[in-house]
Amino acid sequence: MRERRALVTGGAGFIGSHLIENILEQGYEIQVIDNFSTGTQKNIEHVKNKIRVIEGDLRNLNFVLNNIKDVDLVFHFAANPFVKLSSEDPIFDFNSNAITTLHVLEAMRKNDIPTIVFSSSSTVYGEVDKFPIPEDADLKPISNYGASKIAAEALIRSFSKLYGINGLILRYANIIGPRSDHGVVPDFVRKLKENNKKLLILGNGKQKKSYLFISDCIDASLLAFKHFNGGLDVFNVGSEEWMAVDDIARIVCDEMRLSNVKFEYTGEERGWMGDIKKFLLDVTKIKKLGWEPKYNTEKSIGKTVEWLKTNL
């Protein structure tokens, strides 16, 4: 029997490269498309002889139409990963997240590719009053990043209804682990490597977020896909815990064997424009399929710091 053929967009990135490792073990024949703007060759060096890598930009429709074909499904993980950047350059963010998704879907429609698995984000929910947040909550983003992810989700929905493309949407919390290079944990490690006496924390340190280790993220994602029967479905993928930024800073300092680090703050309630002060996803739906995370938040941060200390 022919191996199943999968395309992974953004496959040289943090989550994409871990996904590739796992689906290779399941016997997939894998193509990767990446423009290497944030992903790196180093992330896929160890599997380069087992995959086909195509360098190119999904914002270029002709490139997409010519290169997304002859596969059975698309894991669409390419995106601008920087929420903060989306407030500074909303056009770049929309093009990177929504326009690229439209191009991918159009190539799928024209080349008869039936299924897309999409990496969305908890930012689509915006700020809510009740936690944890279920999949059917209202989508009221407060960042351009969240808005662009909603636009991408909406396109998947319309292509599903109009053309019968199957869409599995995964709304991720903050994912951390080896190969992560942005977000609060890498930011703290980077700053403390430069100055181990003080740490500048964006905001007031009281923001509470949910963090999930990368292997738990991939396990949940592939379990959702295993049970996906076509049509359209949405899953939250995150931890049942949340943690204040101050507490994350303390864990990072402990893992780096640093004491008496002075915490300084920019002082606002938000770390940046569009920053969500509190979020915690309801993961009841994915847990009903039998998923349980192997790492709690503190252990996830610790394992991430251990990798970052020597690899960042």
C-alpha positions as protocol buffer text, in pm:
chain_id: "A"
residue {
  index: 1
  type: MET
  ca { x: 0 y: 0 z: 0 }
}
residue {
  index: 2
  type: ARG
  ca { x: 129 y: 347 z: -87 }
}
residue {
  index: 3
  type: GLU
  ca { x: 234 y: 559 z: 207 }
}
residue {
  index: 4
  type: ARG
  ca { x: -2 y: 841 z: 295 }
}
residue {
  index: 5
  type: ARG
  ca { x: 130 y: 1167 z: 155 }
}
residue {
  index: 6
  type: ALA
  ca { x: 125 y: 1477 z: 375 }
}
residue {
  index: 7
  type: LEU
  ca { x: 237 y: 1833 z: 320 }
}
residue {
  index: 8
  type: VAL
  ca { x: 344 y: 2033 z: 625 }
}
residue {
  index: 9
  type: THR
  ca { x: 355 y: 2409 z: 575 }
}
residue {
  index: 10
  type: GLY
  ca { x: 588 y: 2576 z: 824 }
}
residue {
  index: 11
  type: GLY
  ca { x: 751 y: 2237 z: 878 }
}
residue {
  index: 12
  type: ALA
  ca { x: 1086 y: 2392 z: 972 }
}
residue {
  index: 13
  type: GLY
  ca { x: 923 y: 2583 z: 1257 }
}
residue {
  index: 14
  type: PHE
  ca { x: 886 y: 2495 z: 1623 }
}
residue {
  index: 15
  type: ILE
  ca { x: 559 y: 2300 z: 1621 }
}
residue {
  index: 16
  type: GLY
  ca { x: 585 y: 2189 z: 1258 }
}
residue {
  index: 17
  type: SER
  ca { x: 921 y: 2020 z: 1303 }
}
residue {
  index: 18
  type: HIS
  ca { x: 796 y: 1822 z: 1603 }
}
residue {
  index: 19
  type: LEU
  ca { x: 486 y: 1723 z: 1406 }
}
residue {
  index: 20
  type: ILE
  ca { x: 705 y: 1589 z: 1124 }
}
residue {
  index: 21
  type: GLU
  ca { x: 899 y: 1365 z: 1361 }
}
residue {
  index: 22
  type: ASN
  ca { x: 577 y: 1206 z: 1481 }
}
residue {
  index: 23
  type: ILE
  ca { x: 403 y: 1152 z: 1149 }
}
residue {
  index: 24
  type: LEU
  ca { x: 721 y: 1008 z: 995 }
}
residue {
  index: 25
  type: GLU
  ca { x: 692 y: 733 z: 1254 }
}
residue {
  index: 26
  type: GLN
  ca { x: 338 y: 669 z: 1131 }
}
residue {
  index: 27
  type: GLY
  ca { x: 458 y: 599 z: 778 }
}
residue {
  index: 28
  type: TYR
  ca { x: 375 y: 927 z: 609 }
}
residue {
  index: 29
  type: GLU
  ca { x: 557 y: 1044 z: 299 }
}
residue {
  index: 30
  type: ILE
  ca { x: 622 y: 1410 z: 383 }
}
residue {
  index: 31
  type: GLN
  ca { x: 676 y: 1728 z: 188 }
}
residue {
  index: 32
  type: VAL
  ca { x: 759 y: 2053 z: 367 }
}
residue {
  index: 33
  type: ILE
  ca { x: 704 y: 2407 z: 249 }
}
residue {
  index: 34
  type: ASP
  ca { x: 879 y: 2680 z: 445 }
}
residue {
  index: 35
  type: ASN
  ca { x: 1022 y: 3023 z: 363 }
}
residue {
  index: 36
  type: PHE
  ca { x: 1264 y: 2996 z: 659 }
}
residue {
  index: 37
  type: SER
  ca { x: 1171 y: 3339 z: 791 }
}
residue {
  index: 38
  type: THR
  ca { x: 1126 y: 3196 z: 1141 }
}
residue {
  index: 39
  type: GLY
  ca { x: 1178 y: 2824 z: 1089 }
}
residue {
  index: 40
  type: THR
  ca { x: 1533 y: 2695 z: 1052 }
}
residue {
  index: 41
  type: GLN
  ca { x: 1715 y: 2419 z: 867 }
}
residue {
  index: 42
  type: LYS
  ca { x: 1855 y: 2311 z: 1203 }
}
residue {
  index: 43
  type: ASN
  ca { x: 1507 y: 2212 z: 1321 }
}
residue {
  index: 44
  type: ILE
  ca { x: 1474 y: 1951 z: 1046 }
}
residue {
  index: 45
  type: GLU
  ca { x: 1841 y: 1861 z: 991 }
}
residue {
  index: 46
  type: HIS
  ca { x: 1797 y: 1522 z: 1159 }
}
residue {
  index: 47
  type: VAL
  ca { x: 1512 y: 1419 z: 925 }
}
residue {
  index: 48
  type: LYS
  ca { x: 1620 y: 1593 z: 604 }
}
residue {
  index: 49
  type: ASN
  ca { x: 1693 y: 1264 z: 426 }
}
residue {
  index: 50
  type: LYS
  ca { x: 1341 y: 1140 z: 499 }
}
residue {
  index: 51
  type: ILE
  ca { x: 1144 y: 1440 z: 372 }
}
residue {
  index: 52
  type: ARG
  ca { x: 1124 y: 1664 z: 68 }
}
residue {
  index: 53
  type: VAL
  ca { x: 1175 y: 2032 z: 147 }
}
residue {
  index: 54
  type: ILE
  ca { x: 1049 y: 2308 z: -83 }
}
residue {
  index: 55
  type: GLU
  ca { x: 1158 y: 2662 z: 0 }
}
residue {
  index: 56
  type: GLY
  ca { x: 902 y: 2924 z: -92 }
}
residue {
  index: 57
  type: ASP
  ca { x: 650 y: 3179 z: 24 }
}
residue {
  index: 58
  type: LEU
  ca { x: 283 y: 3092 z: 63 }
}
residue {
  index: 59
  type: ARG
  ca { x: 191 y: 3455 z: -3 }
}
residue {
  index: 60
  type: ASN
  ca { x: 282 y: 3387 z: -367 }
}
residue {
  index: 61
  type: LEU
  ca { x: -27 y: 3227 z: -520 }
}
residue {
  index: 62
  type: ASN
  ca { x: 149 y: 3090 z: -829 }
}
residue {
  index: 63
  type: PHE
  ca { x: 409 y: 2922 z: -610 }
}
residue {
  index: 64
  type: VAL
  ca { x: 135 y: 2767 z: -396 }
}
residue {
  index: 65
  type: LEU
  ca { x: -68 y: 2640 z: -692 }
}
residue {
  index: 66
  type: ASN
  ca { x: 241 y: 2483 z: -845 }
}
residue {
  index: 67
  type: ASN
  ca { x: 369 y: 2318 z: -529 }
}
residue {
  index: 68
  type: ILE
  ca { x: 69 y: 2210 z: -323 }
}
residue {
  index: 69
  type: LYS
  ca { x: -43 y: 1905 z: -514 }
}
residue {
  index: 70
  type: ASP
  ca { x: -12 y: 1528 z: -520 }
}
residue {
  index: 71
  type: VAL
  ca { x: -67 y: 1490 z: -145 }
}
residue {
  index: 72
  type: ASP
  ca { x: -352 y: 1345 z: 60 }
}
residue {
  index: 73
  type: LEU
  ca { x: -369 y: 1613 z: 326 }
}
residue {
  index: 74
  type: VAL
  ca { x: -216 y: 1941 z: 441 }
}
residue {
  index: 75
  type: PHE
  ca { x: -100 y: 2024 z: 791 }
}
residue {
  index: 76
  type: HIS
  ca { x: -107 y: 2404 z: 762 }
}
residue {
  index: 77
  type: PHE
  ca { x: 123 y: 2531 z: 1038 }
}
residue {
  index: 78
  type: ALA
  ca { x: 293 y: 2821 z: 857 }
}
residue {
  index: 79
  type: ALA
  ca { x: 217 y: 3161 z: 1010 }
}
residue {
  index: 80
  type: ASN
  ca { x: 357 y: 3476 z: 1157 }
}
residue {
  index: 81
  type: PRO
  ca { x: 405 y: 3347 z: 1515 }
}
residue {
  index: 82
  type: PHE
  ca { x: 455 y: 3686 z: 1680 }
}
residue {
  index: 83
  type: VAL
  ca { x: 135 y: 3822 z: 1837 }
}
residue {
  index: 84
  type: LYS
  ca { x: 313 y: 4141 z: 1942 }
}
residue {
  index: 85
  type: LEU
  ca { x: 426 y: 4210 z: 1583 }
}
residue {
  index: 86
  type: SER
  ca { x: 67 y: 4197 z: 1459 }
}
residue {
  index: 87
  type: SER
  ca { x: -12 y: 4532 z: 1626 }
}
residue {
  index: 88
  type: GLU
  ca { x: 291 y: 4694 z: 1467 }
}
residue {
  index: 89
  type: ASP
  ca { x: 238 y: 4557 z: 1116 }
}
residue {
  index: 90
  type: PRO
  ca { x: -121 y: 4433 z: 1070 }
}
residue {
  index: 91
  type: ILE
  ca { x: -88 y: 4399 z: 691 }
}
residue {
  index: 92
  type: PHE
  ca { x: 210 y: 4165 z: 722 }
}
residue {
  index: 93
  type: ASP
  ca { x: 26 y: 3965 z: 985 }
}
residue {
  index: 94
  type: PHE
  ca { x: -292 y: 3929 z: 779 }
}
residue {
  index: 95
  type: ASN
  ca { x: -97 y: 3831 z: 469 }
}
residue {
  index: 96
  type: SER
  ca { x: 107 y: 3579 z: 666 }
}
residue {
  index: 97
  type: ASN
  ca { x: -188 y: 3415 z: 840 }
}
residue {
  index: 98
  type: ALA
  ca { x: -508 y: 3469 z: 641 }
}
residue {
  index: 99
  type: ILE
  ca { x: -393 y: 3521 z: 281 }
}
residue {
  index: 100
  type: THR
  ca { x: -158 y: 3223 z: 301 }
}
residue {
  index: 101
  type: THR
  ca { x: -448 y: 3009 z: 425 }
}
residue {
  index: 102
  type: LEU
  ca { x: -665 y: 3124 z: 134 }
}
residue {
  index: 103
  type: HIS
  ca { x: -387 y: 3033 z: -110 }
}
residue {
  index: 104
  type: VAL
  ca { x: -342 y: 2690 z: 48 }
}
residue {
  index: 105
  type: LEU
  ca { x: -716 y: 2622 z: 33 }
}
residue {
  index: 106
  type: GLU
  ca { x: -735 y: 2734 z: -330 }
}
residue {
  index: 107
  type: ALA
  ca { x: -453 y: 2496 z: -423 }
}
residue {
  index: 108
  type: MET
  ca { x: -633 y: 2219 z: -236 }
}
residue {
  index: 109
  type: ARG
  ca { x: -956 y: 2295 z: -424 }
}
residue {
  index: 110
  type: LYS
  ca { x: -788 y: 2299 z: -764 }
}
residue {
  index: 111
  type: ASN
  ca { x: -571 y: 1996 z: -698 }
}
residue {
  index: 112
  type: ASP
  ca { x: -832 y: 1780 z: -524 }
}
residue {
  index: 113
  type: ILE
  ca { x: -667 y: 1761 z: -182 }
}
residue {
  index: 114
  type: PRO
  ca { x: -944 y: 1668 z: 61 }
}
residue {
  index: 115
  type: THR
  ca { x: -821 y: 1754 z: 413 }
}
residue {
  index: 116
  type: ILE
  ca { x: -654 y: 2038 z: 603 }
}
residue {
  index: 117
  type: VAL
  ca { x: -538 y: 2039 z: 966 }
}
residue {
  index: 118
  type: PHE
  ca { x: -493 y: 2399 z: 1078 }
}
residue {
  index: 119
  type: SER
  ca { x: -297 y: 2542 z: 1370 }
}
residue {
  index: 120
  type: SER
  ca { x: -516 y: 2818 z: 1509 }
}
residue {
  index: 121
  type: SER
  ca { x: -477 y: 2997 z: 1840 }
}
residue {
  index: 122
  type: SER
  ca { x: -639 y: 3072 z: 2173 }
}
residue {
  index: 123
  type: THR
  ca { x: -614 y: 3441 z: 2076 }
}
residue {
  index: 124
  type: VAL
  ca { x: -931 y: 3401 z: 1867 }
}
residue {
  index: 125
  type: TYR
  ca { x: -1136 y: 3418 z: 2188 }
}
residue {
  index: 126
  type: GLY
  ca { x: -1003 y: 3752 z: 2305 }
}
residue {
  index: 127
  type: GLU
  ca { x: -1089 y: 3848 z: 2663 }
}
residue {
  index: 128
  type: VAL
  ca { x: -1368 y: 3661 z: 2837 }
}
residue {
  index: 129
  type: ASP
  ca { x: -1524 y: 3670 z: 3183 }
}
residue {
  index: 130
  type: LYS
  ca { x: -1564 y: 3295 z: 3245 }
}
residue {
  index: 131
  type: PHE
  ca { x: -1295 y: 3029 z: 3249 }
}
residue {
  index: 132
  type: PRO
  ca { x: -1207 y: 2782 z: 3116 }
}
residue {
  index: 133
  type: ILE
  ca { x: -1305 y: 2883 z: 2762 }
}
residue {
  index: 134
  type: PRO
  ca { x: -1495 y: 2621 z: 2558 }
}
residue {
  index: 135
  type: GLU
  ca { x: -1477 y: 2579 z: 2181 }
}
residue {
  index: 136
  type: ASP
  ca { x: -1824 y: 2728 z: 2133 }
}
residue {
  index: 137
  type: ALA
  ca { x: -1742 y: 3056 z: 2310 }
}
residue {
  index: 138
  type: ASP
  ca { x: -1784 y: 3381 z: 2119 }
}
residue {
  index: 139
  type: LEU
  ca { x: -1481 y: 3486 z: 1916 }
}
residue {
  index: 140
  type: LYS
  ca { x: -1392 y: 3846 z: 2007 }
}
residue {
  index: 141
  type: PRO
  ca { x: -1021 y: 3897 z: 1941 }
}
residue {
  index: 142
  type: ILE
  ca { x: -835 y: 4197 z: 2077 }
}
residue {
  index: 143
  type: SER
  ca { x: -525 y: 4144 z: 1860 }
}
residue {
  index: 144
  type: ASN
  ca { x: -472 y: 4156 z: 1485 }
}
residue {
  index: 145
  type: TYR
  ca { x: -312 y: 3814 z: 1520 }
}
residue {
  index: 146
  type: GLY
  ca { x: -631 y: 3670 z: 1669 }
}
residue {
  index: 147
  type: ALA
  ca { x: -838 y: 3840 z: 1399 }
}
residue {
  index: 148
  type: SER
  ca { x: -621 y: 3695 z: 1122 }
}
residue {
  index: 149
  type: LYS
  ca { x: -654 y: 3347 z: 1272 }
}
residue {
  index: 150
  type: ILE
  ca { x: -1034 y: 3388 z: 1279 }
}
residue {
  index: 151
  type: ALA
  ca { x: -1025 y: 3494 z: 914 }
}
residue {
  index: 152
  type: ALA
  ca { x: -827 y: 3179 z: 833 }
}
residue {
  index: 153
  type: GLU
  ca { x: -1074 y: 2965 z: 1029 }
}
residue {
  index: 154
  type: ALA
  ca { x: -1366 y: 3129 z: 846 }
}
residue {
  index: 155
  type: LEU
  ca { x: -1208 y: 3050 z: 510 }
}
residue {
  index: 156
  type: ILE
  ca { x: -1167 y: 2687 z: 611 }
}
residue {
  index: 157
  type: ARG
  ca { x: -1534 y: 2681 z: 710 }
}
residue {
  index: 158
  type: SER
  ca { x: -1648 y: 2830 z: 379 }
}
residue {
  index: 159
  type: PHE
  ca { x: -1427 y: 2599 z: 171 }
}
residue {
  index: 160
  type: SER
  ca { x: -1564 y: 2308 z: 372 }
}
residue {
  index: 161
  type: LYS
  ca { x: -1923 y: 2406 z: 301 }
}
residue {
  index: 162
  type: LEU
  ca { x: -1872 y: 2509 z: -62 }
}
residue {
  index: 163
  type: TYR
  ca { x: -1623 y: 2253 z: -186 }
}
residue {
  index: 164
  type: GLY
  ca { x: -1633 y: 1968 z: 63 }
}
residue {
  index: 165
  type: ILE
  ca { x: -1282 y: 2019 z: 200 }
}
residue {
  index: 166
  type: ASN
  ca { x: -1244 y: 1857 z: 541 }
}
residue {
  index: 167
  type: GLY
  ca { x: -1111 y: 2098 z: 805 }
}
residue {
  index: 168
  type: LEU
  ca { x: -974 y: 2018 z: 1149 }
}
residue {
  index: 169
  type: ILE
  ca { x: -902 y: 2338 z: 1346 }
}
residue {
  index: 170
  type: LEU
  ca { x: -674 y: 2320 z: 1649 }
}
residue {
  index: 171
  type: ARG
  ca { x: -676 y: 2619 z: 1883 }
}
residue {
  index: 172
  type: TYR
  ca { x: -347 y: 2615 z: 2069 }
}
residue {
  index: 173
  type: ALA
  ca { x: -259 y: 2767 z: 2404 }
}
residue {
  index: 174
  type: ASN
  ca { x: 102 y: 2883 z: 2453 }
}
residue {
  index: 175
  type: ILE
  ca { x: 316 y: 2589 z: 2341 }
}
residue {
  index: 176
  type: ILE
  ca { x: 667 y: 2558 z: 2486 }
}
residue {
  index: 177
  type: GLY
  ca { x: 955 y: 2313 z: 2465 }
}
residue {
  index: 178
  type: PRO
  ca { x: 1274 y: 2243 z: 2269 }
}
residue {
  index: 179
  type: ARG
  ca { x: 1313 y: 2458 z: 1955 }
}
residue {
  index: 180
  type: SER
  ca { x: 1081 y: 2730 z: 2084 }
}
residue {
  index: 181
  type: ASP
  ca { x: 1241 y: 3068 z: 2027 }
}
residue {
  index: 182
  type: HIS
  ca { x: 972 y: 3322 z: 2112 }
}
residue {
  index: 183
  type: GLY
  ca { x: 725 y: 3383 z: 2391 }
}
residue {
  index: 184
  type: VAL
  ca { x: 773 y: 3456 z: 2758 }
}
residue {
  index: 185
  type: VAL
  ca { x: 1005 y: 3167 z: 2850 }
}
residue {
  index: 186
  type: PRO
  ca { x: 1264 y: 3222 z: 2572 }
}
residue {
  index: 187
  type: ASP
  ca { x: 1233 y: 3596 z: 2636 }
}
residue {
  index: 188
  type: PHE
  ca { x: 1321 y: 3553 z: 3003 }
}
residue {
  index: 189
  type: VAL
  ca { x: 1609 y: 3314 z: 2932 }
}
residue {
  index: 190
  type: ARG
  ca { x: 1751 y: 3548 z: 2669 }
}
residue {
  index: 191
  type: LYS
  ca { x: 1733 y: 3848 z: 2902 }
}
residue {
  index: 192
  type: LEU
  ca { x: 1886 y: 3662 z: 3195 }
}
residue {
  index: 193
  type: LYS
  ca { x: 2173 y: 3540 z: 2980 }
}
residue {
  index: 194
  type: GLU
  ca { x: 2248 y: 3905 z: 2901 }
}
residue {
  index: 195
  type: ASN
  ca { x: 2204 y: 4027 z: 3258 }
}
residue {
  index: 196
  type: ASN
  ca { x: 2157 y: 3781 z: 3544 }
}
residue {
  index: 197
  type: LYS
  ca { x: 2095 y: 4051 z: 3802 }
}
residue {
  index: 198
  type: LYS
  ca { x: 1766 y: 4192 z: 3678 }
}
residue {
  index: 199
  type: LEU
  ca { x: 1475 y: 4088 z: 3459 }
}
residue {
  index: 200
  type: LEU
  ca { x: 1242 y: 4324 z: 3275 }
}
residue {
  index: 201
  type: ILE
  ca { x: 889 y: 4183 z: 3268 }
}
residue {
  index: 202
  type: LEU
  ca { x: 642 y: 4321 z: 3016 }
}
residue {
  index: 203
  type: GLY
  ca { x: 328 y: 4437 z: 3193 }
}
residue {
  index: 204
  type: ASN
  ca { x: 277 y: 4402 z: 3567 }
}
residue {
  index: 205
  type: GLY
  ca { x: 358 y: 4032 z: 3608 }
}
residue {
  index: 206
  type: LYS
  ca { x: -1 y: 3948 z: 3701 }
}
residue {
  index: 207
  type: GLN
  ca { x: -112 y: 3822 z: 3359 }
}
residue {
  index: 208
  type: LYS
  ca { x: -220 y: 3457 z: 3383 }
}
residue {
  index: 209
  type: LYS
  ca { x: -173 y: 3225 z: 3086 }
}
residue {
  index: 210
  type: SER
  ca { x: -187 y: 2858 z: 2995 }
}
residue {
  index: 211
  type: TYR
  ca { x: 124 y: 2671 z: 2877 }
}
residue {
  index: 212
  type: LEU
  ca { x: 154 y: 2325 z: 2724 }
}
residue {
  index: 213
  type: PHE
  ca { x: 465 y: 2119 z: 2650 }
}
residue {
  index: 214
  type: ILE
  ca { x: 530 y: 2047 z: 2283 }
}
residue {
  index: 215
  type: SER
  ca { x: 507 y: 1667 z: 2305 }
}
residue {
  index: 216
  type: ASP
  ca { x: 169 y: 1695 z: 2478 }
}
residue {
  index: 217
  type: CYS
  ca { x: 58 y: 1937 z: 2207 }
}
residue {
  index: 218
  type: ILE
  ca { x: 155 y: 1696 z: 1928 }
}
residue {
  index: 219
  type: ASP
  ca { x: -7 y: 1400 z: 2105 }
}
residue {
  index: 220
  type: ALA
  ca { x: -334 y: 1592 z: 2139 }
}
residue {
  index: 221
  type: SER
  ca { x: -323 y: 1716 z: 1781 }
}
residue {
  index: 222
  type: LEU
  ca { x: -267 y: 1373 z: 1630 }
}
residue {
  index: 223
  type: LEU
  ca { x: -529 y: 1215 z: 1855 }
}
residue {
  index: 224
  type: ALA
  ca { x: -783 y: 1470 z: 1735 }
}
residue {
  index: 225
  type: PHE
  ca { x: -681 y: 1394 z: 1377 }
}
residue {
  index: 226
  type: LYS
  ca { x: -706 y: 1018 z: 1436 }
}
residue {
  index: 227
  type: HIS
  ca { x: -1069 y: 1063 z: 1545 }
}
residue {
  index: 228
  type: PHE
  ca { x: -1152 y: 1319 z: 1276 }
}
residue {
  index: 229
  type: ASN
  ca { x: -1421 y: 1182 z: 1046 }
}
residue {
  index: 230
  type: GLY
  ca { x: -1431 y: 1465 z: 795 }
}
residue {
  index: 231
  type: GLY
  ca { x: -1644 y: 1775 z: 768 }
}
residue {
  index: 232
  type: LEU
  ca { x: -1538 y: 2048 z: 1007 }
}
residue {
  index: 233
  type: ASP
  ca { x: -1432 y: 2021 z: 1370 }
}
residue {
  index: 234
  type: VAL
  ca { x: -1258 y: 2239 z: 1630 }
}
residue {
  index: 235
  type: PHE
  ca { x: -1051 y: 2141 z: 1935 }
}
residue {
  index: 236
  type: ASN
  ca { x: -888 y: 2343 z: 2208 }
}
residue {
  index: 237
  type: VAL
  ca { x: -537 y: 2218 z: 2283 }
}
residue {
  index: 238
  type: GLY
  ca { x: -394 y: 2345 z: 2609 }
}
residue {
  index: 239
  type: SER
  ca { x: -328 y: 2283 z: 2975 }
}
residue {
  index: 240
  type: GLU
  ca { x: -583 y: 2275 z: 3256 }
}
residue {
  index: 241
  type: GLU
  ca { x: -349 y: 2498 z: 3456 }
}
residue {
  index: 242
  type: TRP
  ca { x: -263 y: 2862 z: 3425 }
}
residue {
  index: 243
  type: MET
  ca { x: 21 y: 3055 z: 3577 }
}
residue {
  index: 244
  type: ALA
  ca { x: 104 y: 3418 z: 3648 }
}
residue {
  index: 245
  type: VAL
  ca { x: 397 y: 3569 z: 3459 }
}
residue {
  index: 246
  type: ASP
  ca { x: 570 y: 3648 z: 3791 }
}
residue {
  index: 247
  type: ASP
  ca { x: 563 y: 3278 z: 3881 }
}
residue {
  index: 248
  type: ILE
  ca { x: 704 y: 3184 z: 3542 }
}
residue {
  index: 249
  type: ALA
  ca { x: 989 y: 3430 z: 3601 }
}
residue {
  index: 250
  type: ARG
  ca { x: 1066 y: 3268 z: 3937 }
}
residue {
  index: 251
  type: ILE
  ca { x: 1073 y: 2920 z: 3786 }
}
residue {
  index: 252
  type: VAL
  ca { x: 1303 y: 3035 z: 3506 }
}
residue {
  index: 253
  type: CYS
  ca { x: 1540 y: 3194 z: 3757 }
}
residue {
  index: 254
  type: ASP
  ca { x: 1542 y: 2876 z: 3967 }
}
residue {
  index: 255
  type: GLU
  ca { x: 1613 y: 2659 z: 3663 }
}
residue {
  index: 256
  type: MET
  ca { x: 1901 y: 2887 z: 3567 }
}
residue {
  index: 257
  type: ARG
  ca { x: 2036 y: 2867 z: 3924 }
}
residue {
  index: 258
  type: LEU
  ca { x: 1999 y: 3242 z: 3971 }
}
residue {
  index: 259
  type: SER
  ca { x: 1909 y: 3407 z: 4298 }
}
residue {
  index: 260
  type: ASN
  ca { x: 1836 y: 3765 z: 4401 }
}
residue {
  index: 261
  type: VAL
  ca { x: 1728 y: 3863 z: 4052 }
}
residue {
  index: 262
  type: LYS
  ca { x: 1549 y: 4197 z: 4063 }
}
residue {
  index: 263
  type: PHE
  ca { x: 1220 y: 4198 z: 3875 }
}
residue {
  index: 264
  type: GLU
  ca { x: 1135 y: 4521 z: 3694 }
}
residue {
  index: 265
  type: TYR
  ca { x: 808 y: 4592 z: 3514 }
}
residue {
  index: 266
  type: THR
  ca { x: 690 y: 4805 z: 3227 }
}
residue {
  index: 267
  type: GLY
  ca { x: 387 y: 4854 z: 3451 }
}
residue {
  index: 268
  type: GLU
  ca { x: 83 y: 4818 z: 3228 }
}
residue {
  index: 269
  type: GLU
  ca { x: -191 y: 4559 z: 3275 }
}
residue {
  index: 270
  type: ARG
  ca { x: -95 y: 4415 z: 2936 }
}
residue {
  index: 271
  type: GLY
  ca { x: 251 y: 4321 z: 2817 }
}
residue {
  index: 272
  type: TRP
  ca { x: 184 y: 4476 z: 2475 }
}
residue {
  index: 273
  type: MET
  ca { x: -100 y: 4596 z: 2254 }
}
residue {
  index: 274
  type: GLY
  ca { x: -339 y: 4304 z: 2205 }
}
residue {
  index: 275
  type: ASP
  ca { x: -201 y: 4102 z: 2497 }
}
residue {
  index: 276
  type: ILE
  ca { x: -472 y: 3899 z: 2669 }
}
residue {
  index: 277
  type: LYS
  ca { x: -445 y: 3938 z: 3046 }
}
residue {
  index: 278
  type: LYS
  ca { x: -596 y: 3602 z: 3135 }
}
residue {
  index: 279
  type: PHE
  ca { x: -685 y: 3289 z: 2945 }
}
residue {
  index: 280
  type: LEU
  ca { x: -743 y: 2923 z: 3016 }
}
residue {
  index: 281
  type: LEU
  ca { x: -885 y: 2684 z: 2761 }
}
residue {
  index: 282
  type: ASP
  ca { x: -1147 y: 2420 z: 2830 }
}
residue {
  index: 283
  type: VAL
  ca { x: -990 y: 2095 z: 2706 }
}
residue {
  index: 284
  type: THR
  ca { x: -1278 y: 1864 z: 2803 }
}
residue {
  index: 285
  type: LYS
  ca { x: -1342 y: 1777 z: 2438 }
}
residue {
  index: 286
  type: ILE
  ca { x: -992 y: 1650 z: 2361 }
}
residue {
  index: 287
  type: LYS
  ca { x: -971 y: 1472 z: 2698 }
}
residue {
  index: 288
  type: LYS
  ca { x: -1286 y: 1276 z: 2612 }
}
residue {
  index: 289
  type: LEU
  ca { x: -1083 y: 1114 z: 2334 }
}
residue {
  index: 290
  type: GLY
  ca { x: -841 y: 981 z: 2596 }
}
residue {
  index: 291
  type: TRP
  ca { x: -575 y: 1254 z: 2599 }
}
residue {
  index: 292
  type: GLU
  ca { x: -395 y: 1350 z: 2916 }
}
residue {
  index: 293
  type: PRO
  ca { x: -90 y: 1579 z: 2926 }
}
residue {
  index: 294
  type: LYS
  ca { x: 223 y: 1416 z: 3064 }
}
residue {
  index: 295
  type: TYR
  ca { x: 377 y: 1738 z: 3199 }
}
residue {
  index: 296
  type: ASN
  ca { x: 239 y: 2002 z: 3430 }
}
residue {
  index: 297
  type: THR
  ca { x: 318 y: 2367 z: 3373 }
}
residue {
  index: 298
  type: GLU
  ca { x: 616 y: 2387 z: 3608 }
}
residue {
  index: 299
  type: LYS
  ca { x: 779 y: 2077 z: 3456 }
}
residue {
  index: 300
  type: SER
  ca { x: 708 y: 2206 z: 3105 }
}
residue {
  index: 301
  type: ILE
  ca { x: 881 y: 2536 z: 3183 }
}
residue {
  index: 302
  type: GLY
  ca { x: 1172 y: 2356 z: 3346 }
}
residue {
  index: 303
  type: LYS
  ca { x: 1231 y: 2126 z: 3047 }
}
residue {
  index: 304
  type: THR
  ca { x: 1206 y: 2423 z: 2812 }
}
residue {
  index: 305
  type: VAL
  ca { x: 1460 y: 2629 z: 3009 }
}
residue {
  index: 306
  type: GLU
  ca { x: 1698 y: 2333 z: 3019 }
}
residue {
  index: 307
  type: TRP
  ca { x: 1699 y: 2321 z: 2638 }
}
residue {
  index: 308
  type: LEU
  ca { x: 1714 y: 2699 z: 2596 }
}
residue {
  index: 309
  type: LYS
  ca { x: 2016 y: 2737 z: 2823 }
}
residue {
  index: 310
  type: THR
  ca { x: 2238 y: 2561 z: 2570 }
}
residue {
  index: 311
  type: ASN
  ca { x: 2050 y: 2609 z: 2243 }
}
residue {
  index: 312
  type: LEU
  ca { x: 1904 y: 2961 z: 2241 }
}
